Amino acid sequence: MAQETITMNVDNMSCQHCSGMVKRTLEEISGISDVSVDLEGKKAVFTVAEQALAQTAVKEVTDAGYPAALT
């Protein structure tokens, strides 16, 4: 199974707490690793074990209060 790096736009991040929440939300999803969140750029970059996890990530981050979309 090939891993893939995903970049996601994330809205509503305004502070370190927000970016930390997005990072923790992504890290809690099994199959997602190497999470990096850019507060200023309003982006998250992470590695998925399978492509379907990218949509799971969008849903979980959006449900946490940070509307997200794949780039």
C-alpha positions as CSV (number, residue, x, y, z in Angstrom):
1,M,0.0,0.0,0.0
2,A,1.5,3.3,-1.1
3,Q,1.4,6.2,1.3
4,E,0.5,9.7,0.0
5,T,1.1,13.2,1.2
6,I,-2.0,15.3,1.5
7,T,-2.3,19.1,1.8
8,M,-5.5,20.5,3.2
9,N,-6.7,24.1,3.5
10,V,-8.1,24.8,7.0
11,D,-10.2,27.9,7.9
12,N,-10.9,29.5,11.3
13,M,-7.4,28.9,12.7
14,S,-6.4,32.1,14.5
15,C,-4.0,31.0,17.2
16,Q,-1.6,28.3,18.4
17,H,-4.5,26.6,20.2
18,C,-6.4,26.3,17.0
19,S,-3.5,24.8,15.1
20,G,-2.8,22.4,18.0
21,M,-6.4,21.3,17.9
22,V,-6.3,20.6,14.2
23,K,-3.0,18.7,14.6
24,R,-4.4,16.6,17.5
25,T,-7.6,15.9,15.5
26,L,-5.6,14.6,12.5
27,E,-3.2,12.6,14.7
28,E,-6.1,10.7,16.3
29,I,-7.1,9.2,13.0
30,S,-5.6,5.8,12.5
31,G,-3.6,5.7,9.3
32,I,-2.6,9.3,9.3
33,S,1.0,10.3,10.2
34,D,3.6,13.1,9.8
35,V,1.1,15.8,10.6
36,S,2.3,19.4,10.2
37,V,0.0,22.5,10.6
38,D,0.8,25.9,9.2
39,L,-1.2,28.5,11.2
40,E,-0.2,31.5,9.0
41,G,-0.8,29.6,5.7
42,K,-3.9,28.0,7.1
43,K,-2.9,24.6,5.8
44,A,-2.3,21.1,7.2
45,V,0.0,18.6,5.5
46,F,0.0,14.9,6.5
47,T,0.6,11.4,5.2
48,V,-2.2,8.9,4.7
49,A,-1.9,5.1,4.5
50,E,-4.8,5.0,2.0
51,Q,-6.5,7.7,0.0
52,A,-9.9,7.3,1.6
53,L,-8.5,8.7,4.8
54,A,-8.1,12.2,3.2
55,Q,-11.9,12.6,3.1
56,T,-12.1,11.3,6.7
57,A,-9.6,14.0,7.7
58,V,-11.6,16.7,6.0
59,K,-14.7,15.6,7.8
60,E,-13.1,15.3,11.3
61,V,-11.3,18.7,11.1
62,T,-14.5,20.4,9.8
63,D,-16.5,18.7,12.6
64,A,-14.0,20.1,15.1
65,G,-14.9,23.6,14.0
66,Y,-12.3,24.3,11.3
67,P,-13.8,24.0,7.8
68,A,-11.3,22.1,5.7
69,A,-10.9,21.2,2.0
70,L,-8.3,19.3,0.1
71,T,-6.1,21.3,-2.2
